[in-house]
């Protein structure tokens, strides 16, 4: 018998059925973005176009590896281990005709590459996107270590091929380079942000390097979390960064920034200190939405994502910076470990507005087809003001890296955070 959480066990049968469906569909969307020849994953799922797309995102590929672990554990895909092995072979350049673009000196990957050949599609060499790929590989390696030990060996080969020292811009202040160009780190970014994951993986890969250890100890270690910059929402301190021209004018971060370290950095997932700030970020997100007129309490979630078909731009929404106030249901899912009542917010959205697996409109078949296609795999980006009527929005794509919060959150809600901490390093 597989472990389930108390909060899952206590749900009504109808809500539990919704959770099970949305959990499985979180994997199905990602699988729809997978290239069967190379095992690489597209940047986004397209509602009205062919999937998978031709453009691979290396961060989405990391999410794909974690999705395969979930699918294996749940018994949804008996070929999951072989699929992981293919993906890692492609990443390592062992699939014929596919050589993913990397920085020659340091081993970091280009953000966007051709799904078939691995050629760089005009993108930067990205430290965070490489880290998300490596995190997925290590996660899969730990999960399949007994069943297929070569996966763990390949994951560690990938980790060790990278010279992580290049990420350090300032080891004393925790500033990390976002981009690698010709073997040199550029585009420094101050803490706090999702680049905690970069520092964490650097520490694992090169534990005896004194500069990497200092980078972690001086800024990102658990006892330093209380020293992160804070932006207050009412009287609630929320961790933020100092990436502003005026250090006294701090801005809130998009909620996904809090979520990625929570699920992918075990020191943070296990930390009571970080858990409190994580709950604070969730509370601030929820309360800010309540300030909007005529918006029900189950509508919230400041996330990043595509707005194609509505505003035709990608945006990382955050408190005080959310054009059009587009909500992200996957952000609600990502906060479920600290706000399990959010599952009822998702269920209300599903039942009242986006019954994605049962929706019908006999009076307007075109609407029915488009709405079912736009939300084929469940709840994601939506506009409260464009859910009904002539102005209804049919989202045209779902970016995989942003959708990952749905996968992680629903998995943790049902199986517990130990599903992540047991497989993380």
C-alpha positions in Angstrom: 0.0 0.0 0.0 1.5 3.3 -1.1 1.6 6.1 1.5 -1.1 8.9 1.3 -1.3 12.0 3.5 -3.9 12.6 6.2 -5.3 15.6 4.3 -5.8 13.5 1.2 -7.4 10.6 3.1 -9.9 13.0 4.7 -11.3 14.4 1.5 -14.7 13.6 0.2 -14.9 11.1 -2.6 -15.7 13.7 -5.2 -12.8 16.0 -4.2 -10.5 13.0 -4.0 -11.5 11.9 -7.5 -10.7 15.4 -8.7 -7.3 15.3 -7.0 -6.5 11.9 -8.6 -7.5 13.1 -12.0 -5.6 16.4 -11.8 -2.5 14.7 -10.4 -2.4 12.2 -13.3 -3.1 14.9 -15.8 -0.2 16.9 -14.5 2.0 14.1 -15.8 0.0 13.7 -19.0 0.6 17.3 -20.1 4.3 16.9 -19.6 4.4 13.6 -21.4 2.6 15.2 -24.4 5.6 17.6 -24.7 8.2 14.7 -24.9 10.0 13.9 -28.1 9.9 10.1 -28.5 13.2 9.8 -30.4 15.4 11.9 -28.2 13.4 12.0 -24.9 13.8 15.8 -24.7 10.9 18.0 -23.7 9.3 21.0 -25.4 9.1 24.4 -23.7 5.3 24.4 -23.7 2.2 22.4 -24.4 0.1 24.0 -27.2 -3.7 23.9 -27.0 -4.3 24.3 -30.8 -1.1 23.2 -32.4 1.0 20.1 -32.8 2.8 18.7 -29.8 5.6 18.2 -29.0 7.0 21.5 -30.4 10.4 21.7 -32.1 11.9 23.8 -29.4 13.3 22.0 -26.4 13.8 23.7 -23.0 16.4 22.1 -20.9 14.6 23.1 -17.7 11.4 21.5 -19.0 13.4 18.4 -19.7 14.4 18.4 -16.0 10.7 18.6 -15.1 10.0 15.8 -17.5 12.5 13.5 -15.6 10.7 14.2 -12.3 7.3 13.6 -14.0 8.6 10.2 -15.1 9.5 9.4 -11.5 6.0 10.3 -10.4 4.5 8.2 -13.3 6.6 5.2 -12.3 5.7 5.5 -8.6 2.0 5.8 -9.4 2.0 2.9 -11.9 1.0 5.1 -14.8 4.0 4.3 -17.1 5.8 1.0 -17.0 8.3 2.3 -19.5 9.3 5.3 -17.3 12.8 4.0 -16.5 13.6 3.4 -20.1 12.3 6.8 -21.0 14.5 8.4 -18.4 17.5 6.5 -19.7 16.9 7.8 -23.2 16.5 11.4 -22.1 19.8 11.2 -20.2 21.6 9.6 -23.1 20.3 12.5 -25.3 21.4 15.1 -22.7 24.9 13.5 -22.5 25.2 13.5 -26.3 24.8 9.8 -26.8 21.8 9.8 -29.1 22.7 9.7 -32.7 22.2 13.1 -34.4 21.5 14.9 -31.1 24.3 17.0 -29.5 22.8 19.5 -27.0 24.5 22.9 -27.2 26.7 23.5 -24.2 29.4 26.0 -23.2 32.7 24.2 -24.2 34.6 25.4 -21.1 32.1 24.8 -18.3 29.5 22.3 -19.6 26.5 24.5 -18.9 23.6 24.1 -21.4 21.8 26.5 -23.7 18.3 27.3 -22.5 16.5 26.4 -25.8 17.8 23.8 -28.2 16.4 22.0 -31.2 14.4 18.9 -30.1 16.0 16.7 -32.7 19.6 17.9 -33.1 20.3 19.8 -29.9 21.4 22.9 -31.8 21.2 26.2 -29.9 18.1 28.1 -30.9 19.6 31.5 -30.3 19.4 31.3 -26.5 21.7 32.0 -23.6 23.8 29.5 -21.8 21.7 29.4 -18.6 22.9 28.4 -15.1 19.3 28.1 -13.7 17.9 26.1 -16.6 20.9 23.7 -16.5 20.4 23.4 -12.8 16.8 22.4 -13.2 17.9 19.8 -15.7 20.5 18.4 -13.4 18.1 18.4 -10.4 15.6 16.3 -12.4 18.4 13.9 -13.4 19.5 13.4 -9.8 15.9 13.0 -8.7 15.4 10.2 -11.2 18.8 8.7 -10.4 17.9 8.3 -6.8 14.4 6.9 -7.5 15.7 4.3 -10.0 18.9 3.4 -8.3 18.0 -0.1 -7.4 15.9 -0.9 -10.5 18.3 0.6 -13.0 21.5 1.8 -11.4 23.0 3.2 -14.6 20.5 6.1 -14.4 22.1 7.3 -11.2 25.5 6.9 -12.8 24.4 9.0 -15.8 22.9 11.6 -13.5 26.2 12.0 -11.6 28.1 12.0 -14.8 26.0 15.0 -15.9 26.5 16.7 -12.5 30.3 16.3 -12.6 30.7 17.4 -16.2 29.9 21.0 -15.2 32.3 23.4 -13.7 30.1 25.1 -11.1 32.6 27.6 -10.0 31.6 29.9 -12.9 28.3 30.6 -11.2 30.0 32.6 -8.4 29.8 36.4 -8.9 30.2 37.3 -5.3 30.6 34.6 -2.7 30.3 37.0 0.2 26.9 38.4 -0.8 25.4 35.3 -2.6 25.3 36.9 -6.0 25.1 34.2 -8.8 25.8 34.6 -12.5 22.7 33.8 -14.6 24.5 33.3 -17.9 27.8 31.8 -19.1 29.4 33.2 -22.1 32.7 31.8 -23.5 33.5 30.2 -20.2 32.8 33.3 -18.1 29.9 34.0 -15.8 27.9 37.1 -16.6 24.5 38.7 -15.6 24.9 38.6 -11.8 21.8 38.3 -9.7 21.6 39.0 -6.0 19.8 36.8 -3.5 17.1 35.7 -2.8 15.7 33.8 -5.8 15.3 30.4 -7.4 19.1 30.4 -8.0 19.3 28.9 -4.5 19.1 25.6 -6.5 22.3 26.6 -8.4 24.3 27.1 -5.2 22.9 23.9 -3.8 24.0 21.8 -6.8 27.4 23.5 -6.9 27.9 22.5 -3.3 27.0 18.9 -4.1 29.1 18.7 -7.2 32.3 20.4 -5.8 32.0 20.0 -2.0 35.7 20.7 -1.3 35.9 23.9 -3.3 36.2 26.7 -0.7 34.6 29.4 -2.8 31.5 27.3 -3.5 31.2 26.4 0.1 31.5 30.0 1.1 28.9 31.0 -1.4 26.5 28.6 0.4 27.5 29.3 3.9 27.6 33.1 3.6 24.1 33.5 2.1 22.1 30.3 1.5 22.6 28.1 4.6 19.6 27.6 6.8 20.9 29.9 9.5 21.2 32.7 7.0 17.5 32.5 5.8 16.4 35.1 8.3 18.9 37.6 6.8 17.4 37.5 3.3 15.8 40.8 2.2 12.2 41.1 3.3 9.2 42.9 1.7 6.2 43.3 3.9 2.7 42.7 2.8 0.7 44.3 5.6 2.6 42.9 8.7 3.7 39.7 6.9 7.4 39.4 6.0 8.0 37.8 2.6 11.4 36.9 1.3 12.5 38.9 -1.7 15.7 40.0 -3.5 17.6 43.3 -3.9 17.5 43.4 -7.7 16.3 47.0 -7.8 18.0 50.3 -8.6 16.8 51.6 -5.2 17.6 49.1 -2.4 15.0 50.8 -0.2 12.3 50.1 -2.8 12.1 46.3 -2.7 9.6 44.4 -4.9 7.7 41.2 -4.3 8.7 38.1 -6.2 6.5 35.9 -8.3 5.3 33.0 -6.1 7.1 30.3 -8.2 10.4 31.8 -7.0 9.5 30.6 -3.5 8.2 27.2 -4.8 11.2 25.9 -6.8 13.6 25.9 -3.8 10.9 24.4 -1.6 10.5 21.3 -3.8 14.1 21.0 -5.1 16.4 22.0 -2.3 16.1 19.5 0.6 17.7 21.9 3.2 14.8 24.3 2.5 12.0 21.7 2.3 13.1 20.4 5.8 13.7 23.8 7.3 11.2 25.1 9.8 12.4 28.6 9.1 11.9 28.4 5.3 8.6 26.6 5.8 7.4 29.7 7.8 8.4 32.1 5.1 6.9 29.8 2.5 3.6 30.0 4.3 4.0 33.7 4.5 4.4 34.0 0.7 1.3 31.9 0.3 -0.7 34.0 2.7 0.4 37.3 1.1 -0.6 35.9 -2.4 -4.0 34.9 -1.1 -4.7 38.1 0.8 -3.7 40.4 -2.1 -6.2 38.8 -4.4 -9.0 39.5 -1.9 -8.4 43.2 -2.4 -9.8 42.9 -6.0 -13.4 43.7 -6.6 -15.8 40.9 -7.3 -13.2 38.1 -7.1 -14.2 35.0 -5.1 -11.8 33.7 -2.4 -10.9 30.7 -4.4 -9.3 32.8 -7.2 -5.6 33.5 -6.5 -2.1 32.5 -7.5 0.6 35.0 -8.7 2.6 32.8 -11.1 4.5 33.1 -14.3 3.1 31.9 -17.6 2.0 32.6 -21.1 -1.0 34.9 -21.9 -1.2 34.0 -25.6 -4.7 34.7 -26.9 -5.4 37.4 -24.2 -2.4 39.7 -23.8 0.1 37.9 -26.1 3.0 38.1 -23.7 4.7 36.0 -21.1 4.8 37.5 -17.7 6.0 36.6 -14.2 3.1 37.9 -12.2 3.6 39.1 -8.6 2.0 41.2 -5.9 1.8 44.8 -7.2 2.9 43.7 -10.7 0.2 41.6 -12.4 -1.1 43.0 -15.7 -4.6 42.0 -16.2 -4.6 40.0 -13.0 -4.3 36.6 -14.6 -4.4 33.8 -12.0 -2.3 30.7 -12.0 -4.0 27.6 -10.5 -0.7 25.7 -10.4 0.6 28.2 -7.9 -2.2 27.2 -5.5 -1.1 23.6 -6.0 2.5 24.5 -5.2 1.5 25.9 -1.9 -0.6 22.9 -0.8 2.0 21.5 1.6 1.6 24.6 3.8 -2.0 25.5 2.8 -3.8 22.2 2.2 -7.2 24.0 2.2 -6.2 25.3 -1.2 -7.3 22.0 -2.6 -10.9 23.2 -2.1 -10.1 26.4 -4.0 -8.9 24.3 -6.9 -12.0 22.1 -6.7 -14.3 25.1 -6.6 -12.6 26.5 -9.7 -13.0 23.1 -11.4 -16.6 22.5 -10.4 -17.9 26.0 -11.0 -15.9 27.3 -14.0 -13.4 24.9 -15.6 -14.8 21.3 -15.5 -12.2 20.4 -18.0 -13.0 16.7 -18.3 -16.8 17.1 -18.5 -17.5 20.5 -20.1 -20.1 20.6 -22.8 -22.0 23.4 -24.6 -24.6 22.0 -26.9 -25.6 25.6 -28.0 -22.0 26.4 -29.1 -20.0 23.5 -30.2 -17.1 25.7 -31.2 -16.8 27.0 -27.7 -16.9 23.5 -26.3 -14.2 22.2 -28.5 -11.9 25.2 -27.8 -12.5 25.2 -24.1 -11.9 21.5 -23.8 -8.7 21.9 -25.8 -7.4 24.9 -23.8 -7.8 23.0 -20.5 -7.3 19.5 -21.8 -5.0 18.6 -18.8 -6.6 20.7 -16.2 -6.4 24.0 -14.4 -3.6 26.4 -15.3 -3.7 30.1 -16.3 -7.1 31.9 -16.3 -8.6 35.3 -16.1 -11.6 35.7 -13.8 -13.0 38.4 -16.1 -12.7 36.2 -19.2 -14.1 32.9 -18.0 -17.6 33.3 -19.5 -19.4 35.0 -22.4 -18.1 36.6 -25.5 -14.8 37.6 -24.0 -13.9 34.0 -22.9 -10.2 33.4 -23.1 -9.0 30.1 -24.5 -5.3 29.8 -23.3 -3.1 28.8 -26.2 -0.2 27.2 -24.4 1.1 26.1 -21.0 4.8 26.5 -20.3 6.1 23.3 -18.7 8.5 24.9 -16.2 5.6 26.9 -14.7 3.2 23.9 -14.9 5.8 22.0 -12.7 4.2 23.6 -9.6 1.0 21.6 -10.4 3.0 18.3 -10.6 5.0 19.0 -7.5 2.1 20.3 -5.4 -0.4 17.6 -6.3 2.3 14.9 -5.7 3.2 16.3 -2.3 -0.5 16.8 -1.3 -1.2 13.1 -2.0 2.1 11.5 -1.1 3.7 13.9 1.3 6.9 16.1 1.0 8.9 13.0 1.8 8.3 12.0 -1.8 10.7 14.9 -2.6 13.1 14.9 0.3 13.7 11.1 0.0 14.8 11.6 -3.6 16.8 14.9 -3.3 20.4 15.3 -2.4 
